[in-house]
Structures are given as C-alpha cells and as structure tokens.
C-alpha cells in the first residue's frame, strides 16, 4: 500500500496540530494520490509538504505512518479474543 493505510492518522494529527479538516484533507489526499500514481511512499509524499513538515516534523510523520502505531494493540486484542499465537499468514 506504500503506506496509504496511515492517511487517516496523518489527517487526524494535522487537525490536532491546527489545520482545518479541509486543509488537512487536501494535504493527505494530494500525497495519497501522488504516492499511488507514482508508486512512491506515502510518508515521503507527506514530507514534501512544507506546512505538514513544519507541523509534524520528520519524527511525527514517521510516527503517524509507522507500523508500530497501527499494530500497538495487537497483543491486547489477541488476549481479549483468547488467541494464543498470531497466525503466521497474518504477518503478525
């Protein structure tokens, strides 16, 4: 997906940092479309926007688009569902 799964997280973080929802949507949509069209990474495209880079910084962009954030609750979910081990084909 070239990181497109993180678009909602980036949008939310931009709004939390003060962009209007419409502005944040425009930034995220543009980055997502460019990443999809060119086969580039979503995080790289987000970082090309000066305002986004100013608001989130490289570290914030990395946090928003990293897998760690999106899989942070995996263990708790498995425990709640009483699943002992993640299935290997799930990539966990």
trRosetta pair geometry for C-beta under 8 A, 3 or more apart (Angstrom, degrees):
i j d omega theta_ij theta_ji phi_ij phi_ji
1 4 4.5 -114 167 38 99 94
1 5 5.3 69 108 -28 156 91
1 42 7.9 -13 132 -21 82 128
2 35 5.1 178 121 166 133 112
2 36 7.2 -178 52 -83 137 49
2 39 6.8 -167 -79 -165 147 42
2 40 6.7 97 -168 98 138 30
2 41 5.3 -151 -174 -113 88 42
2 42 5.5 126 125 -24 84 84
3 6 5.4 -33 177 22 80 116
3 35 7.0 -87 62 -173 97 156
3 41 5.3 54 8 -167 134 78
3 42 3.5 -141 93 36 106 109
3 43 5.3 -90 177 -19 168 85
3 65 5.0 17 -163 -167 123 114
4 7 5.7 -6 -173 -30 60 112
4 32 5.6 86 -130 -139 97 97
4 35 6.4 178 -73 97 92 134
4 36 6.7 48 -80 -68 139 97
4 42 5.2 162 -74 -64 49 141
5 70 6.7 51 125 -124 123 162
6 9 4.9 -55 -166 43 72 117
6 10 5.8 74 136 -25 89 99
6 42 6.3 161 55 99 103 142
6 43 7.4 21 68 -66 147 87
6 64 5.7 116 175 141 121 76
6 65 4.1 149 95 -117 171 61
6 66 7.9 82 -97 18 146 29
6 69 8.0 77 -121 71 109 125
6 70 7.0 -104 -89 -55 85 131
7 10 5.8 -56 -148 37 32 110
7 11 6.2 35 154 -21 66 107
7 28 5.1 112 -164 -179 91 117
7 31 7.9 173 -116 82 95 106
7 32 5.3 17 -101 -78 135 130
7 42 6.8 -99 -69 -164 82 145
8 11 5.6 -52 -146 36 32 114
8 12 6.3 32 155 -18 65 106
9 12 5.8 -55 -148 37 30 111
9 13 6.3 28 155 -17 65 107
9 64 4.7 170 124 -164 110 84
9 65 7.3 178 79 -72 126 45
9 69 6.7 101 -144 119 158 141
9 70 7.5 -102 -43 -74 148 96
10 13 5.8 -57 -146 38 30 110
10 14 6.3 31 155 -21 65 106
10 24 8.0 176 127 -174 73 99
10 27 8.0 -125 139 109 114 107
10 28 5.4 151 95 -106 114 110
10 31 7.8 -69 119 68 160 148
10 42 7.9 -145 -20 149 151 115
10 46 5.8 -104 -145 -122 151 148
10 52 7.8 13 -176 -152 111 127
10 56 7.7 -34 -144 -76 81 163
10 61 7.4 29 -115 -131 108 69
10 64 4.8 102 -82 151 68 141
10 65 6.8 21 -61 -63 111 89
11 14 5.9 -57 -150 34 28 110
11 15 6.5 26 154 -16 63 106
11 21 7.8 45 176 -149 103 70
11 24 4.9 110 -151 146 68 114
11 25 6.3 41 -133 -84 120 55
11 28 4.7 -35 -73 -39 92 160
12 15 5.8 -57 -150 37 31 110
12 16 6.3 32 152 -19 66 108
13 16 5.5 -54 -146 38 33 114
13 17 6.3 27 154 -16 65 109
13 56 6.0 62 132 -103 127 117
13 60 6.5 164 168 173 144 111
13 64 5.2 -91 -2 -95 153 132
14 17 5.7 -60 -148 40 31 108
14 19 4.5 -21 157 36 95 133
14 23 7.6 -137 147 103 124 89
14 24 3.8 155 97 -122 126 110
14 27 6.4 176 -129 62 167 141
14 28 7.3 -148 11 -46 146 106
14 52 6.5 -45 -102 -118 118 86
14 55 6.2 76 -128 106 69 151
14 56 7.1 -54 -82 -49 71 115
15 18 7.9 167 -176 27 27 11
15 19 5.9 -80 -90 70 41 81
15 20 7.5 -1 -120 169 81 15
15 21 5.6 22 -105 -89 124 66
15 24 5.0 -65 -56 -24 78 163
17 55 4.2 109 134 -176 150 115
17 56 6.7 -115 -39 -66 162 69
18 55 7.0 -147 44 -127 96 124
19 23 4.4 -126 -176 89 102 118
19 24 4.4 129 104 -58 127 89
19 27 7.3 -37 -173 3 165 137
19 51 7.4 99 -87 144 122 124
19 55 6.9 -40 -32 -87 107 169
20 23 4.6 93 53 7 82 102
20 24 6.9 -152 89 -4 41 87
21 24 5.7 -57 -145 41 31 112
21 25 6.1 36 154 -24 65 107
22 25 5.6 -53 -145 35 29 114
22 26 6.5 31 155 -21 63 104
23 26 5.8 -54 -152 33 31 112
23 27 6.6 30 152 -17 64 105
24 27 5.8 -55 -151 35 32 111
24 28 6.2 24 156 -12 67 111
25 28 5.9 -60 -143 43 28 106
25 29 5.8 28 160 -20 67 113
26 29 5.9 -55 -138 39 24 110
26 30 6.2 25 161 -19 61 110
27 30 6.1 -62 -151 36 23 109
27 31 6.4 17 156 -13 62 111
27 46 7.4 69 154 -135 100 75
27 49 5.4 89 -148 -159 106 173
27 51 7.2 -112 -98 76 139 112
27 52 5.6 149 -177 -62 142 121
28 31 5.9 -58 -146 40 29 108
28 32 6.0 29 156 -20 66 111
28 46 7.4 8 -110 -105 59 103
29 32 5.7 -57 -143 38 27 111
29 33 6.2 25 160 -17 64 108
30 33 6.0 -56 -145 37 26 107
30 34 6.3 22 158 -15 62 110
30 45 7.8 -161 117 160 72 115
30 49 7.7 107 83 -74 125 127
31 34 5.9 -59 -147 40 28 109
31 35 6.1 28 156 -19 65 110
31 42 6.1 84 142 -160 105 70
31 45 3.8 144 -156 120 83 109
31 46 4.6 48 -147 -73 162 61
31 48 7.5 160 -109 44 98 101
31 49 6.8 -79 -66 -21 115 123
31 52 8.0 12 -52 -20 143 172
32 35 5.8 -56 -144 38 28 111
32 36 6.2 26 157 -17 64 109
32 42 6.2 12 -101 -125 61 108
32 45 7.5 177 -49 92 24 146
33 36 5.8 -56 -145 39 29 111
33 37 6.0 26 158 -18 65 112
34 37 5.8 -57 -140 40 28 109
34 38 5.9 -4 170 8 66 116
34 40 6.8 -26 132 50 85 121
34 45 4.9 159 82 -136 117 137
35 38 6.7 -71 -133 52 19 89
35 39 7.7 -24 175 162 52 2
35 40 5.0 -105 -126 76 62 76
35 41 6.3 -55 -134 121 116 14
35 42 4.4 -6 -89 -83 173 60
35 44 7.5 133 -101 59 103 89
35 45 4.6 -115 -56 -7 96 146
36 39 7.9 17 -178 -68 20 39
40 44 5.5 -98 161 74 108 129
40 45 5.9 118 101 -51 118 102
41 44 4.1 89 70 4 98 107
41 45 6.9 -170 94 -7 53 83
42 45 5.7 -59 -150 38 34 109
42 46 6.2 36 153 -21 68 105
42 65 6.2 -175 91 -132 104 131
43 46 5.6 -52 -145 35 32 113
43 47 6.3 32 155 -20 64 108
43 61 5.5 121 -156 155 90 105
43 62 6.9 63 -155 -93 140 49
43 64 8.0 154 -109 79 95 90
43 65 4.1 -172 -80 84 108 168
44 47 5.8 -58 -149 36 29 112
44 48 6.9 39 150 -31 61 100
45 48 5.7 -45 -158 17 36 117
45 49 8.0 36 149 -19 58 94
46 49 6.3 -55 -172 22 41 109
46 52 5.5 -118 175 140 78 154
46 56 7.9 -16 149 54 118 149
46 61 5.5 169 103 -139 123 119
46 64 8.0 -110 132 84 168 131
46 65 7.1 -176 27 -52 147 137
47 52 7.1 -122 -102 100 26 114
47 53 5.6 72 -156 -86 59 104
47 58 6.7 41 -124 -109 124 73
47 61 5.4 92 -75 174 92 175
48 53 7.9 179 48 -41 5 121
49 52 3.9 59 86 14 112 115
49 53 6.5 169 85 -13 57 86
50 53 5.7 -58 -146 39 29 111
50 54 6.2 33 154 -22 65 107
51 54 5.5 -53 -148 35 31 115
51 55 6.3 22 156 -14 65 109
52 55 5.9 -59 -144 41 29 105
52 56 5.8 -12 172 17 68 114
52 61 7.2 76 146 -84 105 115
53 56 6.8 -67 -122 56 20 83
53 57 6.8 61 -177 -105 55 24
53 58 7.2 16 -146 -59 89 63
53 61 7.3 -23 -106 -38 61 135
54 57 7.8 2 -172 -64 11 59
55 60 7.6 -100 114 86 64 157
56 59 7.9 -153 151 71 73 57
56 60 3.3 -142 -179 96 80 130
56 61 5.1 103 118 -52 130 72
56 64 6.8 -40 -158 -10 143 136
57 60 4.8 94 54 8 79 102
57 61 7.0 -144 93 -4 41 87
58 61 5.8 -56 -149 37 31 111
58 62 6.2 32 153 -20 66 107
59 62 5.7 -55 -148 37 30 112
59 63 6.3 32 153 -20 65 106
60 63 5.5 -51 -145 36 32 113
60 64 6.2 30 156 -18 65 108
61 64 5.8 -57 -146 39 30 110
61 65 6.1 0 164 4 66 116
62 65 6.5 -73 -138 51 23 92
62 66 5.6 37 163 -44 65 113
63 66 6.0 -46 -134 17 22 117
63 69 6.1 91 173 -53 67 134
64 69 6.9 -38 -127 34 21 167
66 69 5.6 100 74 3 85 97
66 70 7.6 -171 102 4 51 93
67 70 5.7 -73 -153 48 43 105
67 71 5.6 12 161 1 82 116
68 71 6.5 -75 -139 50 22 91
68 72 6.4 55 156 -69 62 86
69 72 5.9 -21 -154 -28 28 118
71 74 4.7 -6 -175 -28 80 125
71 92 7.4 168 -151 -124 129 85
73 76 5.0 -59 -166 47 73 114
73 77 5.6 77 134 -29 89 102
74 77 5.7 -60 -150 36 29 112
74 78 6.4 28 156 -18 66 105
74 86 7.3 4 166 -82 120 135
74 92 6.0 177 -177 -137 145 122
75 78 5.8 -54 -150 36 31 110
75 79 6.4 31 153 -18 65 106
76 79 5.6 -54 -148 37 32 112
76 80 6.2 34 153 -21 66 106
77 80 5.7 -53 -146 36 31 112
77 81 6.3 16 158 -5 65 111
78 81 6.0 -66 -145 48 28 101
78 83 4.4 -89 -157 68 80 102
78 84 7.8 -110 166 26 111 4
78 86 6.3 -81 -94 -70 143 81
79 82 7.3 25 -178 -79 33 37
79 83 7.9 -83 -55 46 20 67
83 86 7.2 69 130 -85 125 45
86 90 5.6 -110 174 63 100 128
86 92 3.4 -87 167 84 158 132
87 90 4.6 93 72 -9 89 107
87 92 7.3 78 55 32 51 110
88 92 8.0 -117 -112 52 26 72
